[in-house]
Amino acid sequence: MTDTPDIPDTAETEPLDLKLAICVVEMLATPQLACRHRKCRRGNRCHYHVIEEGVPACVGNFRQAQLDAFVALYADAFYVRNNWRGLNLIPPEAEQRELRDAAFEVVRRTLPRHEWPAFSRRLRIRQRAAC
């Protein structure tokens, strides 16, 4: 989990969202580096090879550092996806800001099309506030 105190642990208690987990895996370039499925490695995309409870198959091949990165980015993306509308989502630490930027990119790919304009407006406001 991240060290930011305002992030609840709901990402640990709820089942994994497969679409969000796959976008996190692709953001970390995991299909090319850790997946054993040829189609995923060649295309550098997850082709929905899933093991139990909606976890992408390549997560089982992670080393501890990769697993920690996956968990941190998934938890932050889960938080952003559920709270992007109203909160100031700019963390004070530079390391947390980089993680949050990656989480916003993951969430952008998982939102339904009708929410894209509002999310893009919110992202522009966030980028102006970060400068």
C-alpha positions as CSV (number, residue, x, y, z in Angstrom):
1,M,0.0,0.0,0.0
2,T,1.0,3.6,-0.3
3,D,2.2,5.7,2.6
4,T,-0.4,8.4,2.1
5,P,-2.6,8.5,5.2
6,D,-5.8,9.4,3.4
7,I,-6.0,6.3,1.2
8,P,-8.3,3.7,2.7
9,D,-7.6,0.0,2.5
10,T,-10.7,-0.8,0.5
11,A,-8.5,-2.0,-2.4
12,E,-7.4,-4.9,-0.1
13,T,-10.8,-5.9,1.0
14,E,-12.7,-5.8,-2.3
15,P,-12.1,-8.4,-5.0
16,L,-9.7,-7.3,-7.8
17,D,-11.2,-5.4,-10.7
18,L,-9.9,-7.4,-13.7
19,K,-9.8,-4.5,-16.1
20,L,-8.0,-2.2,-13.7
21,A,-5.5,-5.0,-12.8
22,I,-4.8,-5.7,-16.5
23,C,-4.2,-2.0,-17.2
24,V,-1.8,-1.9,-14.2
25,V,0.0,-4.9,-15.5
26,E,0.4,-3.3,-18.9
27,M,1.6,0.0,-17.4
28,L,4.4,-1.9,-15.6
29,A,5.3,-3.6,-19.0
30,T,4.7,-7.0,-17.4
31,P,3.3,-8.8,-20.4
32,Q,6.7,-8.5,-22.1
33,L,8.8,-9.2,-19.0
34,A,7.0,-11.7,-16.9
35,C,4.1,-13.3,-18.7
36,R,4.6,-16.9,-19.9
37,H,2.0,-16.6,-22.6
38,R,3.6,-16.0,-26.0
39,K,0.7,-13.8,-27.3
40,C,1.1,-11.4,-24.4
41,R,4.9,-11.2,-24.7
42,R,4.8,-10.6,-28.4
43,G,2.1,-8.0,-28.3
44,N,3.2,-6.4,-25.0
45,R,-0.5,-6.5,-24.0
46,C,-2.3,-8.7,-21.6
47,H,-4.7,-11.0,-23.5
48,Y,-6.7,-11.9,-20.5
49,H,-5.1,-15.0,-19.4
50,V,-6.5,-15.1,-15.9
51,I,-5.9,-17.3,-12.9
52,E,-8.1,-17.6,-9.8
53,E,-10.2,-14.7,-8.6
54,G,-9.6,-12.4,-11.6
55,V,-5.8,-12.1,-11.2
56,P,-3.9,-11.8,-14.4
57,A,-1.7,-14.9,-14.9
58,C,1.6,-13.0,-15.1
59,V,1.1,-11.8,-11.5
60,G,2.0,-15.3,-10.3
61,N,5.4,-14.9,-12.0
62,F,6.3,-11.6,-10.3
63,R,9.4,-11.2,-8.1
64,Q,8.8,-9.5,-4.8
65,A,9.8,-6.0,-6.1
66,Q,7.4,-6.4,-9.1
67,L,4.6,-7.6,-6.8
68,D,5.1,-4.6,-4.5
69,A,5.0,-2.2,-7.5
70,F,1.8,-3.9,-8.8
71,V,0.1,-3.7,-5.4
72,A,1.1,0.0,-4.9
73,L,0.0,1.1,-8.3
74,Y,-3.2,-1.0,-8.2
75,A,-4.2,0.4,-4.8
76,D,-3.5,4.0,-5.9
77,A,-5.4,3.5,-9.2
78,F,-8.3,2.0,-7.3
79,Y,-8.4,5.0,-5.0
80,V,-8.2,7.5,-8.0
81,R,-10.9,5.6,-9.9
82,N,-13.3,5.8,-6.9
83,N,-12.5,9.4,-5.9
84,W,-11.4,11.4,-9.0
85,R,-14.4,13.7,-9.1
86,G,-14.1,15.7,-6.0
87,L,-10.9,15.4,-4.1
88,N,-7.6,17.2,-4.5
89,L,-5.5,14.2,-5.5
90,I,-2.1,15.8,-5.5
91,P,0.1,14.2,-2.9
92,P,2.8,16.4,-1.3
93,E,5.7,14.0,-1.8
94,A,7.4,13.8,-5.3
95,E,7.5,9.9,-5.2
96,Q,3.8,9.7,-4.4
97,R,3.1,12.2,-7.2
98,E,4.8,10.0,-9.8
99,L,2.7,7.0,-8.6
100,R,-0.5,9.1,-8.7
101,D,0.3,10.3,-12.3
102,A,0.7,6.6,-13.3
103,A,-2.6,5.8,-11.5
104,F,-4.4,8.5,-13.4
105,E,-3.1,7.1,-16.7
106,V,-4.4,3.6,-15.7
107,V,-7.8,5.0,-14.7
108,R,-8.1,6.9,-17.9
109,R,-8.0,3.6,-19.8
110,T,-10.6,1.9,-17.6
111,L,-13.3,4.6,-17.5
112,P,-16.4,4.2,-19.7
113,R,-16.4,6.5,-22.7
114,H,-19.2,8.8,-21.4
115,E,-16.9,9.8,-18.5
116,W,-13.9,10.7,-20.6
117,P,-14.7,14.5,-21.0
118,A,-15.3,15.0,-17.3
119,F,-12.2,13.0,-16.4
120,S,-10.1,15.0,-19.0
121,R,-11.3,18.3,-17.5
122,R,-10.4,17.1,-14.0
123,L,-7.0,15.9,-15.2
124,R,-6.2,19.3,-16.8
125,I,-7.2,21.1,-13.6
126,R,-5.0,18.7,-11.6
127,Q,-2.1,19.3,-14.0
128,R,-2.4,23.1,-13.7
129,A,-2.6,22.9,-9.9
130,A,0.6,20.7,-9.7
131,C,2.7,23.4,-11.5
